[in-house]
Amino acid sequence: MKAVNVFWRWALASAVVLGLGCSSPLYLNLYNHAETDLTIYVEGRTYQFPKNSQVTVKYPKSQTIKIAAGDVAWAYTVASAPRRYESPLWAGSSEFEIYCQIEPDGRIYILIPKTVIPTSSLPPQPADFPLVPVKSGGVVK
């Protein structure tokens, strides 16, 4: 009888840890469709981001991203994306990424997985997208 209780306690604890306590790492795969080179600041890291290129950054736990575009700085609050926008980093991967495209006005559009980028046909956006920047005059770090 004790072995059965131990088994069920272990099974319940495992289900809680796997189902609630852990989540797969998530990344943002950003395409710079703006008409200038960008610098991205995410959780203490800086990424140089030439126009018409891609960069992959870890999904910010702080839910903030700052981008410098020449003499203009944009700040964003990153919304949670619906799971249907997540795609595995590679076949069989337990890590996922979300594809986004940054437009010249600073808006960040979420893209459907497997969208060929850049795209001029931006898809309908889920709630809280596109991400709209708060503009400021100087570089924000």
N, C-alpha and C positions, 0 to 999 in steps of 0.2 A: 504494500500500500504506500509506503514512504517513497519508493522509487517512482511510482506513478505521479505523486505530488511534486517531486523534484522535477520530473520531466515536464509537467504542465507549467510549473513556475518558470523553468528555463525557456519553454516555447513562448509563453506570454511575454517574458522580458525581451526575448529576441525580436518578437513582432513589434514591440513598442520601439526598440532601438532602430530597427530597420525601417519601420513605417513612419515614425515620427521624429526621431532624433537625428537622423542622417539625411543628407540630401547630396545628390551628385554635384560635382563642381560644374559651374556654369560660366561661360565666356561670352563676350560680345565680339563679334567679328564685324568691324566697322569698315565701310568703304567711303573714302573721301571723294565725294562728288562736288564738293565746294570748289570754287575757282581759285583756291590758294592753298599753300601748304598750311598744315595745322600742327599745333602742339597740344597733346592731350595729357591732362593731369588726373590720375586715378589712384587714390589711396597711397599717396606718397611716391608714386612712380611717374616718370615723364616719358612720353612716347613722341618722337618726331614722326610726322605723318604727312608725306608729300601728297600733293593732289593726284587724283586718279590712282590711288594705291589702297591697300587694305592693311589693317592692323588688328590683331586679336588681343583683347585685354580681359583680365578676370572680371567677372560681374562684380561691381562694387558693393561690398557689404554695407558701406556707408550710404549707398544709393545716391551718390553724387559724382558727377563728372564735370570737369572744367576744361574748356577748350580755348586756346588762343588762336585767333585767325588774324594775323597781321597786328594791327593796333586795336582790335576789338576782342573782347573776352566774352565767352558764353559760359553760363553755368546751368546745369541741368539737375533735376531730381529724377532719378531713373525709376521708372515704374516697373512693376512685375509684369512680365509678358505671359500671355496664355501658353500653356505647354505645347500647343500645336505649332508654335513657332520655333521650338527647340529641335535641333538635329544633332546626331552624334558627331563628335570630332572626327572619328573614323569608324569604319565598320566594326561593330562589336564593342565600341568604347562605352564606358560608363560616365564619360564626361560629355557635356552638351554645349552647343553654342547657338547663339541667336544672331542672325544676319541683319544688319542695319545699314542704311545709307544716309550719309550726312549731305544735305542739300546746301546750295549757296546761301540761303537765308538762315542757316544754322539749324533748321529742323532736322531731327533724326527720325527717319521712317523705319519701321520694322518690316522685314521682308519675309515672305513665305519661303520655307526651306527649298533649296535647289533653284532659286531665282537666279538667272544669269545677271551678274552685275558688271557695270552699272546698268540700271534700268531707267528708262524714261517713263515707264508705265508703273507708277507706284500703286500698290494694292490698297484696297480699303483698309483703314487702320482700326485695330481694336481699341477699346476704352483706354484712355490715358496716352494714346499715341496719335500722331507723332509727338516726340518729345520736343517741347518748345523752349528755346533758350531764354534766359534772362540776360540781357546784354549789359555790359559795363564798358567803360572807356579804356581800361588798362588791363594788363595781363593779370590773371588771377591764378594764384598757386595754392 
